[in-house]
Amino acid sequence: MAMARLLLLSNELLQFILSFLDPRDLENFTYACKKLHEVASKHLEKHRVLKKQFGKVVTSDANPISAVCTGGTVHHWQLLKEVKLHPHKGCYVTELRVEYRYGYWDTEYDLFDKYLLTYDDYIMVEKENGVSDFTYEGSEDIDSWKASWRLLLFHGNEDLIITFLFMELPSLERLTLEVDCSDEGSFFEIFRWHAALPGSFLPHLESVTIRDFDHSDKWSLLSVFAALPSVKSLFGRYIGPTDGHAVDEFSLKPRCSNVDELSLYKSHADSDTFSKLLHGIKSLKSFSYDLAGWVVEPDNFLAAHNALLMHAKTSLEALSFRDSDYTQQHMLSFRKFSALRELSIDFVLLMGSKPSTKRKLPCNLPASVETVTLFECQIHSMHWFMSITKTLLANKKKLVPKLKEMRFVNTVHLERLPGAVQEATASRAESAGFSLSVM
């Protein structure tokens, strides 16, 4: 009945209604019937152009500011000005990568000299869009950053520009924040303030990657994004070691985060900070820790393992520990992880760096595991490897009854294991109910 009444309206009224639709809803709305599709043909044409231009945007403070913003790679200020003048364009940005290199400039003259701007660039938004002041209430820390639109850049604080930009991107789903400066104070304080506002800050954001080329501490930023209800995936790249101040600043409340996928690459996962982050996650399902050959403190994997055991042993389904220090002395046991189905791990983390036929591989695996990938296994001798696999075959039904696949990848000294022996071992594994491969 409601649809019938809608179709009685004139084409002009229908087009006026369509102009208020969110880009997410426009295409679905026009699929309702032939008439609506015909009426919306002009809107759909503009919609597809804007979707192509602004669907995926890269902003960088190393980029010069041009007169026209057409998506692609632009300066933070240029995109902010564009979506303020034309708010509907901000609704098209679903993927954003922010390259944040400098963070400040000394004076407005430095800015004019760098980007060849005029005063009119600053007041254009005020004249055409009725914007005057950005005002925050209720925080002494935020009060110091109150600034008019024109003074936003004059104050030399690019953190504000990027934060205000986020406020104008209600459809943002994927964010990559590439930071090359060590001071995260402004980011952290502003983001934390916005995240505390119910349902108003980045409501559709699902995936966040924070990449820090300076290897400084960005754990506080990870915690702020983890607190957003919509965020499901969190990735940290080159996150440096924490200091006492950063640990104290962690504001993630216990069991408040909906993150179910967490990945760290070339990052320090010290016990206190990492444990606080995990304590705030309701149900972590996937965790990846890849050092990619980066040398860190020897207990990083042990700290991560213990924190996961404390906070995620009943929810974790997939785990990857990669490129550890091969002098690792700690042998990690995953026996208490009751839901773990996929395990990818360096061999030395399970069996130690010293060869021994007394250590039983399945004793360190969870009973729930289905797929195991072991990296960098060193074949010390054919007899040693046969003893390892013999123990696995003998205890498969008792210790790892759900095991379906065991893979040895990037195996060292594979020449010590003749092809006939590999085939015979794989055949016995198949008889036991799982596949075994060595490569």
N, C-alpha and C positions, 0 to 999 in steps of 0.2 A: 504493500500500500504506500509506504513512504517513497519507494522508487518511482511508482506511478505518478505521485504528486511532483516529484523532482523533474520528471520528464515533461511536465506541463509548462514549466518555466521557459521563457524565451532563451534563445541562444546567447543573447547579450548577458542576461542574468547568470546563466550557467558559466560563461567565461569569467565573469566577475567572481563567482564562487571558487572556480578553479585557481584563480590567482592567489588565494589564501592557503592552498594546500601545500603541505610539506612535500618536498621532492620524494620522500619515502612512500607517500600515499598516492601521488599523482598517477603513476603508471597503473597501479592496482585499481584506482577509481575508474580509469578509462576502459578497463577490461570488462566493466559491468554490462555494457550493451553497445550496439553499433552507433547509436546517436551520440552518446557521451564521447565515444572515440572520435567521431567526426568533429564535434564541437571543440574538442581539446587538441586538435591536430597542430595548431600553431603553438600551443603551450608545450606539446610534446617535442616539437622541433627545437624550441629554445632549451627545453629540459635536457635533451640529449647533448646539445652543444655545451651547456654549462657543466653537465656531468663529466664530459670528457676533459674540460678545462680545469675544473676544480675538484674532481673526485680524489685525485692524489696530488698533493702539493709538497714541495720542499722549500723551507724557508731558511735563510742563512744570513747572518750579520756580516759575512764576507762578500755578499752580493751587493752590487750597486742598486740604488733605487731608480727605477725607470718611471716614465710618466703613466704607463698603462699596465695594469695587472691582469694577465691572462692565464693565471695558474702556472704550472711548471715549477721553476725554481725562482724564488723572489726573496726580497728582504722581509723580515718580520713586520716592519712598519708598513711596508707597501701592502701586504695582505690585510693587516689590521685596518688600514684606512679604507681598503676596498670593501670589506665586509661591513664596515660601519656605514659607508655611503649606500651600499646595496646589501642589506641584511639577508636577503634570500640566497645570495651567493654563498654565504657562510654555511647554509644548510646542505650544500653539495659536498663539502669537504668531509670525506669519510676516512681518509688516510693522510697523515701528516708526519713529515720528518723535519725536526728542528735542529739545525746545525748552529750551535751556540759557541762561538769561539772567543769573543772579546769581552762582552758583558758590560762595558762602560766606555765612555770617552771623557776627556777632560773638560771640554767646554762646548757650548753650542757652535762655536766657530769651527771646532774640529769636525763637527758633524756636517756643517755647511760645506766645508772644504772637501770632505770625503765623498759626500753624496750629491753635492751641487743642488741643495734644496733651497727653496725660498720660504719666506714667512707664510705665504699663502698656502703652502702644503699643510701647515699646522692648523690653520683656521678654517680650512675647507669643510671639514667634518662638522664643525660647530655651526657654520652657516647653513649647510645643506641638510644636516640631520638633527639639528637642535641639541647637540651634545655639548655640555659645558664642563661638568666636574665628575670625576670618579670619586665616590665617597665611601669609606668604610666606617662602620660603627662598632664600638664595643671592644676594641683592642688597642692598648697603648702602643704595641709594636707596629700595628698597621697605621696608626695616626701619623707617624713620621713620613709615610709614603703618600699622603694625600696630595694630589697634584691635579691641576687643570689639564685639559687635553693638550694645550700648547706646551705646558711645562713638562709634560710626560717625557719628551725626548731631551728637553733642556737640562733635566736633572741627571741625565747621563746614566739611567738605570734601565738596561734592556730587559731585566727580569720582569719589570712591570709590563712592558710591551707584550712579551710572550704570554704572560698570565692573562692580560686583557684579551689577547687573541683567542685563547682557549675559551673564554666566556662567550665568544661570538660563533663558536663552532658546535652547535647542539647535536649534530649528527655524527661527530667524530667517533670512529670505531677502533682505529689502530694508530698508535702514537709511538714514534721513535724520537727520543730526546738525546742528541749527541752533544755532550758538554766537554769543553776543553779549558775550563777554568776551575780553580779549586774552591772558590767560595760559593756555597749553595744556600747561604742564609736566607736571602730574599725569596728564592724559589720555595724553600721549605716552609717559611712562615706564611707566605701568601697561599700556597697550595693547601696547607693544613687548615687555614681559615676557611677557604672555599669548600674543602671536603666536609667540613662540619655542617654546612648548610644542606638540609635534607633534599635530595633529589634535584638539585639545581646546577650542579657542576659536572659537565661531561657525562650526561645520563646514559649514553649509548657506548661509552668507551669499554672495549673488551680486552684489548691487548696493548701492553705497554713495554717498550724496550728502552732502558736507560744505558747509554754507552758513554763511558768517561775516559777520554783519551789521556787525561792527566793522572789516571790511577789514583784519584783522591776518593774520599769517603762520600758516597751517595746513598748510603743505606737509609738515611732519613727520608729521602725522596721515594725510595722503594716502598717504605712503610706507608707514606701518604697515599700513593696510588693504589696500594693494596687495600686501603680502607674504603675506596670507592666501591659501592655495591655492584656496579656493572662489570668491573674488571675481573676477568677469568684467568688471563695468562700474563705472567710477569717475567721479564727477562732482564738480567743484569750482565753487562759486559764491561770488563776492566774496572770493576768496583774495588777501590783500594781498601786498606785496613781501616778499621774504625778507631776513633779516639774516645776518651771518656765522655766528652761533650755530646758526641753523636749518639752514644748509647743512652744517655740521659734524655735526649730529645725524642726518643722513640715514643710515638703517641698511639700506636696501634693497640686497640683494646682487645682483650682476650676473646677469641672465637668470633670476631666481627667480620672477617674478610671472606669473600666468596672465591678467592683465587684457588683454582684447582691444578694449575700448571705453573711451576717455578723452575727457572733455568739460570744457572750462573756459568759464565765463561771467563776464564782468566781473572777470577775474583777471589778475594780473601773472605772466607766464611769462618770467622772466629766464633767461638762458642756462645758468648753472651749475646751478641747482636743477632746472629742467625737464629738462636733459640727464641729471642723475643719476636722475630718476624714470624716464625712457625707457630708460636703460641697464639698469634692473632688470626691464624687461618683456620676456618671451620673444618674443612675436609680436603687436605692436599692429596691429589691423585697421581701426579706426575712430577718427578724432580730429576734434574740433570745438572751435574757438576763436572765441567770439562776445563781442565787447566791448560790444555793444548801445549804442554811442555813448559809452562811457566813455573818457575821455582818459587814456592811459597813456604811458609812454615810447615814442617813435616806432619803436624797434627791436624791440618785442615780437614782432611777426609775423616779423621776420627771424630773431630768436633761436629762435622755435618752429620755423620752417622749417628752419634749419640743424641743430637737434637731431633733427628727424624724418629729415632726410637722412642723418644719421650713424647713427641707431639703428633706423629703420623703413622704409628705402627699398625693401626687398624684400618686406615684409609688409603695408604699409598699402594698404587697398582703398577706403576712403572718407575724404574730407577736406573740412572746411568751415572757411574763414576769413571771418569776417563782421564788418561795422561797424568797419572800420579808420579811421584818421585819413586824411582825404582829401588831406592834404598829403604823403602817403606818397611818398617818393622812390625806394624800393627796388622794383625789379621782380623778382618771384620766379619762378624757373623750376622746373617739376616734371618736367622731361624725364627725370631719373634715377630717378624712382619707377617701378619695373618692374611693380608689381601694382595700381597705382591705377586704379580703374574709375569712381568717382564723385567729382567735384570741384565744390564750391560755394564761390565766392570773389568778393570784391569786384573789380570790373573794374580799378581802379587798381593792385591788387597784381600784376596780370599785365602791364598795359600802361602803368603810370605815370600821373601826374596831368596831364601835359602832352600835348596832342593831337599825334599824329604818324602819318603813313601809312607810314612806313618800318619800323615795328615789326610783326613778323609774329606774330599771335596763336597759330597752331599751334606755333610754335617753342618756346613755354613750356609746352606741354601734353605729358603722357606718352603714349607710343605705345599704352599699354594702356587709355587712357581710353575710356569708353562714353557717359557722361552728364556734360555740363558746364553749370553754372548760373552765370551772371555777373550780379552785382548792381550796381546804381547806375551803369550805363554812361551817360555823358553824351554825347548826340548833338550833337557840335560843328557838324556840317553833314551834309547828305545825301551829299555827295561823300566825306567822311571815312568814314562808315559803310559806304558801298559799297566803298571800298578795303579796309576791314577784312574784310568778308565775302568779297570777291573773292579775297583771299589765302588765306582759310580753304578756299574751294572748290578753289582751284588746288593746295593742298598736302594735302588731306584724305587721299588714297590713300597718299601717301608718309610723312607725319608722324603722322597720327592715323587709321590704317586701321580701327580698331574703333569709331570714333565713331558713335553712334546718335541722339543728341539734343543740341542746343545751344539753350539758353534764355537770353535777356536779360530779367532781371526788375527791376522798379522802375526802369525806364529813365527818365532825365532828358531833358527836351526831346524827347519822343516826337513832338510836333507837327511837328518838322522832318523827319520821315520819313513821306512820304505813304503812304496805304494801298496804293496800286498798287505802290509800290516794295517794301513789305513782302511783298506777295503774290508778286511776281516773284522776290524773294530766296528765299522759302520754297520756291517751285517748283524753283529751280535746286538748292537743298540736297537736296530730295527726289530729284532725278535723280542726285545724287552719293552717295545712300545713307544720308542722315540727315535728321532733322527740325530745322527752325530756326524759333524763334518769338521775337517781340519784344513785350514788354508792360510 
